[in-house]
Amino acid sequence: MAEREITRVLATDCGSTTTKAILIEKQDGQYRLVARGEAPTTVEAPYEDVTRGVLNAVAEVEELAGRRLLDGEDIIRPVSGDTGTDLYLSTSSAGGGLQIMVVGLVRRMTAESAERAALGAGAIVMDVLALDDGRMPHERIERMRQLRPDMILISGGIDGGEERRVVEMAELVAAANPTARLGAKYRLPIIYAGNIDARLAIEDTLAEIADLTVTDNLRPSMEQENLQPTRLVVQDLFLHHVMAQAPGYSRLVPWTDADIMPTPAAVGNLLQTVATEENINAIGVDIGGATTDVFSVFSGQFNRTVSANLGLSYSISNVLAEAGIDNILRWVPRQIDRGWIINQIRNKMIRPTTIPQQISGLQVEQGIAREALRLAFEQHKSLAAGLRGVQRARDISDAFGQVAEESIVKMMDLDLLVGSGGVLSHAPRRSQAAMMLIDAFLPEGFTRLSVDSIFMMPQLGVLAEVHREAATEVFFRDCLIALGTCLAPAGRFREGRKCLHVSVQLPDGPRELDINWGDLVLVGLGEGQTATVTADPLGGADMGAGRGRAVTKQVQGGQAGLVIDARGRPLAFPDDEAERIGKVRQWQAALNAYPETDANDQ
């Protein structure tokens, strides 16, 4: 069907607990969201049929939109007046999503490339086994038997390179003969994406114990990484093997007009589509109860990471363990008993649906969110790095240790930062969401800030596969809530020293501001408004064009506004407790983040 003929799209996302449905229509030449409905996902007893949840969610959309979409248990197609839809699409993470184990030769080379491929396909990487991971062969075998993945991805060796050790790793897999998570009757898919010269030996080793698929080498040479063929194979196997085992999916697959995508892969696909269409660099983050996903597109290169131990309910104690109580407390503008905070965190873990009832509890939870986001982003930057193992010029310092590859994630080059997840999308004030994103990611230069209003990025991601125009239009018009723009110089200098002169051409007239290091300033610029800003850096500050060079850009407003952040990178907190509390209160007051009358209430 030609794109110009599509006037209505129905899309669902079958989550682990909730199935969400959205209806999109072309109105006055533009694609817009019409209605959204949701219902419990029904893959477990007593229903054990995912289509029941889909039909219930679509029925709610019918009622809200005043459109007839169902004829019994059939989705009506095509559109006829107020009846039917032209497309029905779906994504899924029901049943815990796609869980993969990665096996490679060298942890920081071919195994890392395989990890990137799996993550980009929307998988949760359960573990990465490699010859240099420090484990004994029997430990690797036991690990594979213990984890019971949905599939295994094997990589290793450039084309024409190592064969023997690649086969050794495959022999470990054969010796383990792991049982898949979905049961003994399920034939475990294994993907081989390594040295093409080892393919016959791999087939001889694994064909009898698994459903083996051979695809292009992930690292055909040291200087080349080829992820897309493997990502496509992972998604195809997810659809036709893993999801086929879940109750009701055999009924759902024929309903859809495009392949069902894993939910994280759809979100990543949308971010890639938007970055390509807008010619921008973008970062997206989804912070949930158990995991935090980070997506990035820089210079057209896509990366995704899953921090499976960082979340705000089920995994909240892991955030405390990894970040430490001091890093959480630094964001809280009051003195709070440490034992009380630890008890609050434990209560959240065992009662994950509770929400803070007081300002103090909200500030603690948002402090924990900052640390979860920061830690997840650090992990993301370490994986989103240049290819390791590439030959390059070395100096004497390289001889004394392994040189870390530089991340491709450059905050000065970032154009758009999108936050998703309840703590961001449903923050009581939008300025709180803006502060959490700024504090955790520390953007530099000029960066647009947004949050996903109702988490429809997965549905738009699968829509982007068949109708890019509709996906991008709805993304910017109905999915994103604009928070505003952050303007931040790179570097750190003595607090109180002048660092910027900012000229802002606002809709109601010009404004001139002198900014000192340490300042956090909010300029009113509402949603839908734009302003021309000239930032003239002083005293070594850099706004992206080099130290001391002025930058002029048109910026977009939002529900928070234009934030000028000259606190320096990285952020520094006073050692004295009273000074720290005063400083954090000053930052929060600058952005009007909390009600003044309640700011110091316990």
C-alpha positions in Angstrom: 0.0 0.0 0.0 1.4 3.4 -1.0 2.1 5.8 1.9 -0.3 8.5 0.6 -3.2 6.1 1.0 -2.7 5.5 4.7 -5.0 7.7 6.7 -5.3 5.7 9.9 -2.9 3.5 11.9 -3.5 1.3 14.9 -0.5 0.1 16.8 0.0 -1.8 20.0 2.9 -2.5 22.4 2.5 -5.8 24.4 4.5 -5.1 27.5 5.3 -7.5 30.3 2.4 -6.2 32.4 0.4 -3.8 30.2 -0.6 -3.7 26.5 -0.8 -0.2 25.1 -2.7 0.7 21.9 -2.6 4.0 20.0 -4.7 5.3 17.1 -3.1 7.7 14.6 -5.1 9.6 11.9 -4.2 12.0 9.1 -6.0 15.2 9.9 -5.7 18.4 7.7 -2.7 16.9 6.0 -0.9 16.0 9.3 -0.6 12.8 11.2 -1.8 13.1 14.8 -2.5 10.9 17.8 -6.3 10.5 18.3 -6.5 8.1 21.3 -4.6 5.8 23.5 -5.9 2.8 25.5 -4.4 0.1 27.6 -5.3 -3.2 29.2 -3.4 -5.9 31.2 -1.2 -8.2 29.1 -2.7 -11.7 29.0 0.1 -14.2 28.5 -0.4 -15.9 31.8 -3.2 -17.9 33.3 -6.1 -17.9 33.2 -6.1 -16.3 29.7 -2.7 -17.5 28.3 -3.4 -15.6 25.0 -1.7 -12.3 24.3 -4.4 -11.4 21.8 -6.9 -11.0 24.6 -5.0 -8.0 26.0 -4.6 -6.6 22.5 -8.3 -6.7 21.9 -9.1 -5.2 25.3 -6.7 -2.3 24.6 -8.1 -1.7 21.1 -11.7 -1.8 22.5 -10.7 1.1 24.8 -9.3 3.0 21.9 -12.6 2.4 20.0 -14.6 3.9 22.9 -12.3 6.9 23.3 -11.9 7.7 19.6 -15.5 7.0 18.5 -14.1 4.8 15.8 -15.2 1.2 15.1 -12.0 -0.9 14.8 -13.1 -4.4 15.6 -15.5 -6.8 14.0 -15.7 -9.5 16.8 -12.1 -10.5 17.2 -11.0 -9.2 13.8 -9.3 -5.8 13.2 -11.3 -4.1 10.4 -9.2 -3.1 7.3 -9.1 -0.9 5.3 -10.6 2.5 6.5 -14.1 3.2 5.5 -15.4 6.5 7.0 -15.2 6.1 10.8 -14.7 2.4 10.6 -11.4 0.4 10.4 -7.7 1.1 10.0 -5.3 1.0 7.1 -2.4 -0.5 9.2 -2.1 -2.6 12.3 1.4 -2.9 13.8 2.7 -4.2 17.1 5.8 -4.5 19.3 6.4 -6.8 22.3 8.4 -7.3 25.4 5.9 -9.7 27.0 7.4 -12.6 28.8 10.4 -10.6 29.9 11.7 -9.6 26.5 14.5 -11.2 24.5 17.4 -12.6 26.6 20.6 -13.5 24.8 24.0 -14.9 25.9 27.0 -13.7 24.0 30.1 -15.9 23.3 33.2 -14.4 21.8 37.0 -14.7 21.7 38.3 -11.4 23.1 36.0 -9.5 25.5 36.9 -6.0 24.4 36.9 -6.8 20.7 34.8 -9.4 18.9 32.7 -10.2 22.0 32.0 -6.5 22.5 30.9 -6.1 18.9 28.5 -9.1 19.4 27.2 -7.4 22.5 26.5 -4.2 20.6 24.7 -6.2 17.9 22.5 -8.0 20.4 21.7 -4.8 22.4 20.9 -2.9 19.2 18.4 -5.7 18.3 16.5 -5.1 21.5 17.9 -7.9 23.6 18.9 -8.1 27.2 22.5 -9.5 27.3 22.5 -12.0 30.2 26.3 -12.5 30.1 29.3 -12.2 27.9 31.7 -15.2 27.8 35.1 -14.9 26.3 38.5 -16.7 26.4 40.0 -13.8 28.4 37.1 -13.4 30.9 39.1 -15.1 33.6 36.8 -18.0 34.0 37.7 -21.7 33.8 36.0 -23.8 31.0 33.8 -25.6 33.6 32.7 -22.3 35.0 31.6 -21.1 31.5 29.7 -24.4 31.0 27.9 -24.1 34.3 27.0 -20.4 33.6 25.3 -21.3 30.3 23.3 -24.1 32.0 22.3 -21.8 34.8 21.1 -18.8 32.8 18.9 -20.6 30.2 18.9 -17.9 27.5 16.4 -17.5 24.7 19.3 -17.7 22.2 23.1 -17.6 22.0 25.2 -15.4 19.7 28.7 -16.6 18.9 31.4 -14.3 17.4 35.1 -14.4 17.0 37.9 -14.1 14.5 38.3 -11.8 11.6 37.7 -13.4 8.1 40.8 -15.4 7.3 42.0 -15.2 10.9 41.7 -17.3 14.1 39.7 -20.6 13.6 40.8 -23.1 16.3 39.9 -20.9 19.3 36.5 -20.0 17.8 35.7 -23.7 17.5 36.8 -24.2 21.1 34.2 -21.7 22.3 31.6 -23.4 20.2 32.6 -26.8 21.7 32.0 -25.3 25.2 28.5 -24.4 24.1 28.0 -27.9 22.8 29.3 -29.4 26.1 26.9 -27.2 28.1 24.0 -28.0 25.8 21.9 -25.3 27.6 18.2 -25.6 28.0 16.3 -22.6 26.8 14.2 -20.5 29.1 11.0 -21.6 27.3 11.5 -25.2 28.0 13.0 -28.5 26.8 10.7 -28.8 23.8 12.1 -25.5 22.5 15.1 -25.9 20.2 17.6 -23.3 21.2 18.6 -20.8 18.4 22.3 -20.2 18.1 23.7 -17.5 15.7 27.2 -17.7 14.4 28.6 -14.4 13.2 32.4 -15.0 13.2 35.2 -16.0 10.9 33.7 -17.4 7.7 36.5 -20.0 7.5 35.3 -21.6 10.7 31.7 -22.1 9.5 31.9 -25.8 8.5 33.5 -26.7 11.8 30.9 -24.6 13.7 28.1 -26.4 11.9 29.6 -29.8 12.7 29.9 -28.9 16.4 26.5 -27.3 17.0 24.0 -28.4 14.4 22.8 -31.4 16.4 22.1 -29.6 19.6 20.6 -26.3 18.4 18.8 -24.5 15.6 21.9 -22.9 14.1 21.9 -19.8 11.9 25.0 -18.6 10.2 25.3 -14.9 9.2 27.9 -12.4 8.1 30.9 -11.9 10.4 30.5 -9.0 12.9 34.1 -8.1 12.6 35.3 -9.1 9.1 38.4 -7.1 9.7 40.0 -5.2 12.6 39.0 -1.9 11.1 35.4 -2.9 10.2 32.3 -3.7 12.3 29.2 -5.1 10.5 26.4 -5.2 13.0 23.2 -4.9 10.9 23.0 -8.4 9.4 23.3 -9.9 12.9 20.7 -7.5 14.3 18.2 -8.5 11.6 18.8 -12.2 12.2 18.3 -11.7 16.0 15.0 -10.0 15.4 13.8 -12.6 12.9 14.6 -15.4 15.3 12.9 -13.5 18.1 9.7 -13.3 16.0 9.7 -16.8 14.5 11.2 -18.8 17.4 11.1 -17.1 20.7 7.8 -15.2 20.4 6.2 -18.2 18.7 6.4 -20.1 22.0 4.5 -17.4 23.9 0.7 -18.0 24.4 -1.3 -16.5 21.6 1.5 -15.1 19.4 0.7 -17.5 16.6 -2.7 -15.7 16.4 -1.2 -12.2 16.7 1.4 -12.5 14.0 -1.1 -12.8 11.0 -3.0 -9.8 12.3 0.0 -7.4 11.8 1.0 -5.6 8.6 4.7 -5.7 9.5 6.9 -8.0 11.6 6.4 -7.6 15.3 9.5 -5.9 16.8 11.0 -6.2 20.3 10.0 -3.1 22.2 13.6 -1.8 22.8 14.5 -2.4 19.2 11.5 -0.3 18.1 12.5 2.6 20.4 16.0 2.5 19.0 14.6 2.4 15.4 12.6 5.5 16.1 15.6 7.4 17.5 17.6 6.4 14.5 14.8 7.5 12.2 14.5 10.9 13.9 18.2 11.5 13.9 18.4 10.7 10.2 15.4 12.8 9.2 16.5 15.8 11.3 20.2 15.3 10.7 20.9 15.5 14.5 22.7 13.6 17.2 20.3 12.3 19.8 20.2 10.4 23.1 17.1 8.7 24.6 16.8 7.1 28.0 14.0 5.0 29.5 14.3 4.5 33.2 12.0 1.8 34.6 11.5 -0.1 37.8 14.1 -2.8 37.0 16.2 -1.6 34.1 17.5 1.6 32.5 17.9 1.6 28.7 20.1 4.2 27.0 20.0 4.8 23.2 22.3 7.1 21.2 22.8 8.1 17.6 26.0 10.1 16.9 27.1 10.8 13.4 24.7 8.1 12.2 26.1 5.4 14.5 23.5 3.8 16.8 24.2 2.2 20.1 22.0 0.9 22.9 22.8 -0.4 26.4 20.7 -2.0 29.1 21.6 -1.5 32.7 19.6 -4.5 34.0 20.4 -3.7 37.6 19.5 0.0 37.7 15.9 0.9 38.3 13.6 2.7 40.7 11.7 -0.1 42.3 12.7 -3.7 41.8 16.4 -2.7 41.3 16.5 0.4 43.6 18.7 -1.3 46.1 21.2 -2.0 43.4 21.4 1.8 42.7 22.1 2.4 46.3 24.9 -0.3 46.3 26.5 1.0 43.1 26.2 4.7 43.6 26.6 4.8 47.4 24.5 6.6 49.9 26.7 9.8 49.8 26.1 10.2 46.0 22.4 9.9 46.6 22.4 12.3 49.6 24.3 15.0 47.7 21.1 15.8 45.7 18.9 16.2 48.7 18.6 19.8 50.0 18.2 18.9 53.7 19.7 16.8 56.4 18.0 13.4 56.5 18.8 10.4 58.6 20.7 7.8 56.6 18.9 5.0 58.2 15.6 6.5 57.2 16.7 6.8 53.6 17.9 3.2 53.4 14.6 2.0 54.9 12.7 4.1 52.3 14.7 2.5 49.5 14.1 -1.0 50.9 10.3 -0.2 51.2 10.3 0.9 47.6 11.9 -2.4 46.5 9.3 -4.6 48.2 6.4 -2.2 47.4 7.4 -1.1 43.9 4.1 0.7 43.1 4.2 3.2 45.9 4.9 6.9 45.2 6.4 9.6 47.5 3.8 11.3 49.7 6.1 14.2 50.9 8.5 16.6 49.3 11.4 15.0 51.1 10.6 11.5 49.8 10.2 13.0 46.3 13.6 14.6 46.4 15.2 11.4 47.6 13.6 9.4 44.8 14.7 11.9 42.2 18.2 11.9 43.7 18.2 8.1 43.2 17.0 8.6 39.6 19.9 11.0 38.9 22.3 8.3 40.1 20.7 5.5 38.1 20.7 7.7 35.0 24.3 8.7 35.6 25.6 5.2 36.1 23.6 3.9 33.1 25.0 6.6 30.9 28.6 5.9 32.1 28.1 2.3 31.0 26.6 3.4 27.7 29.6 5.7 26.9 32.0 2.9 27.6 30.3 0.6 25.1 29.6 3.3 22.5 33.4 3.5 21.8 35.6 3.3 18.8 36.6 -0.2 17.6 39.1 -1.8 19.9 42.0 -3.6 18.3 42.4 -1.3 15.4 46.0 -0.6 14.5 47.1 2.9 15.3 50.1 5.0 16.1 51.3 4.5 19.7 53.5 6.5 22.0 55.6 5.4 25.0 52.7 5.9 27.4 50.8 3.1 25.7 53.4 0.6 26.7 52.4 0.9 30.4 48.8 -0.2 30.1 45.8 -0.7 27.8 44.6 2.6 26.4 40.8 3.0 26.7 39.1 3.7 23.4 37.4 7.1 23.2 33.6 7.1 23.3 31.8 8.4 20.3 29.3 10.1 22.6 30.3 13.8 22.6 28.0 15.9 24.8 29.0 19.1 22.9 27.7 17.5 19.7 24.4 16.4 21.3 21.3 18.1 19.8 18.4 16.3 21.4 18.0 14.5 24.8 14.8 12.6 25.4 13.7 11.1 28.7 11.1 8.4 29.3 9.9 6.5 32.3 7.6 7.5 35.1 10.0 9.5 37.2 10.7 11.7 34.2 7.5 11.7 32.3 5.3 12.1 35.4 7.4 14.4 37.5 5.1 16.8 39.4 6.8 19.8 37.7 8.5 19.7 34.3 11.4 21.6 35.7 12.2 18.6 37.9 12.5 16.4 34.8 14.7 19.0 33.1 17.0 19.1 36.2 17.3 15.4 36.5 18.3 15.1 32.8 20.8 18.0 33.1 22.3 16.7 36.4 22.7 13.1 35.2 23.8 13.6 31.6 25.7 17.0 31.9 25.0 18.3 28.4 27.3 20.9 26.9 26.7 23.6 24.3 23.1 23.8 23.1 20.8 20.8 23.9 17.1 20.4 23.4 15.4 18.6 26.3 12.2 16.6 26.0 10.2 13.8 27.7 8.0 11.1 26.1 4.5 12.1 27.2 2.9 8.6 27.4 5.6 6.2 26.2 4.4 5.7 22.6 8.0 5.5 21.2 7.8 1.7 20.7 4.7 1.9 18.5 6.2 4.8 16.5 9.4 2.9 16.1 7.7 0.0 14.3 5.6 2.5 12.4 8.8 4.1 11.2 9.6 0.9 9.3 6.6 1.3 7.0 5.7 5.0 7.2 8.5 7.3 8.3 6.6 10.5 7.8 3.7 9.5 10.1 6.1 8.3 12.8 8.2 11.5 12.8 5.2 13.8 12.7 3.5 12.2 15.6 6.8 11.9 17.5 7.4 15.7 17.5 3.7 16.8 17.7 2.2 14.4 20.2 4.8 12.1 21.7 7.4 14.6 22.9 6.8 17.2 25.6 9.3 20.0 25.0 11.1 20.9 28.3 13.2 23.6 26.7 16.9 24.1 25.8 20.0 23.8 28.0 22.9 26.1 27.3 26.0 25.0 29.1 29.7 25.9 28.6 32.3 23.2 28.8 35.0 23.3 31.4 35.4 24.3 35.1 36.9 27.5 36.5 36.8 29.6 39.7 33.2 30.1 40.9 32.1 33.7 40.6 34.3 34.4 37.6 32.5 35.7 34.5 32.3 33.0 31.8 29.5 34.0 29.3 27.8 37.0 27.9 24.4 35.9 26.5 22.2 37.9 24.2 18.7 36.5 23.8 16.2 37.8 21.2 13.0 36.8 23.0 9.5 37.1 21.5 8.8 40.1 23.8 12.2 41.8 23.1 16.0 41.4 23.7 17.6 40.5 26.9 21.3 40.7 27.9 22.8 38.5 30.6 26.3 38.2 32.2 26.8 34.7 33.5 29.4 33.7 36.1 30.8 30.2 36.7 28.6 28.6 39.3 25.4 30.2 38.0 22.2 28.4 37.1 19.8 30.8 35.3 16.3 30.2 33.9 15.0 32.4 31.1 11.3 32.3 30.3 10.7 30.7 26.9 7.5 28.9 26.6 6.4 25.8 24.7 6.1 26.6 20.9 8.3 29.7 21.3 11.7 30.2 19.8 14.5 32.6 20.4 17.9 33.6 18.8 20.7 33.2 21.3 24.3 34.4 21.1 26.6 33.0 23.7 29.9 34.8 23.9 32.3 32.7 26.1 35.0 34.4 28.2 37.9 33.3 30.3 38.5 29.9 28.7 34.8 28.9 28.4 33.8 26.9 25.3 30.3 26.8 23.7 31.3 24.4 20.9 33.2 26.6 18.5 36.4 26.8 20.6 37.4 28.8 23.6 36.4 32.4 23.5 34.4 32.0 20.2 30.8 33.2 20.1 28.0 30.8 19.0 24.6 32.0 17.7 21.7 29.5 17.5 18.0 29.5 17.4 16.7 27.6 20.4 13.3 26.2 21.3 11.3 26.8 24.5 9.3 24.4 26.5 7.5 23.8 29.8 10.8 24.4 31.7 12.3 27.2 29.6 15.8 28.2 28.5 18.2 26.9 31.2 21.7 28.5 31.3 23.9 26.1 33.3 27.4 27.5 34.1 28.0 25.2 37.1 30.9 23.6 35.3 31.6 20.1 34.1 31.7 17.9 36.0 29.5 19.2 38.8 31.2 20.0 42.1 29.6 20.0 45.6 30.9 21.8 48.6 32.5 19.6 51.3 30.7 21.5 54.1 27.3 20.0 54.6 25.5 23.3 55.3 27.1 24.8 52.2 26.1 21.8 50.1 22.5 22.1 51.3 22.4 25.8 50.5 23.9 25.2 47.0 21.4 22.5 46.1 18.5 24.7 47.3 19.9 27.5 45.2 19.9 25.3 42.1 16.4 24.1 42.7 15.1 27.6 43.4 16.7 28.9 40.2 14.5 26.5 38.1 11.5 26.7 40.4 11.6 23.0 40.9 9.7 22.7 44.1 7.0 24.7 45.9 8.7 27.4 48.1 6.4 26.9 51.0 7.2 23.2 51.2 10.8 23.3 50.2 12.1 22.6 53.7 9.3 20.5 55.0 10.1 16.9 56.1 
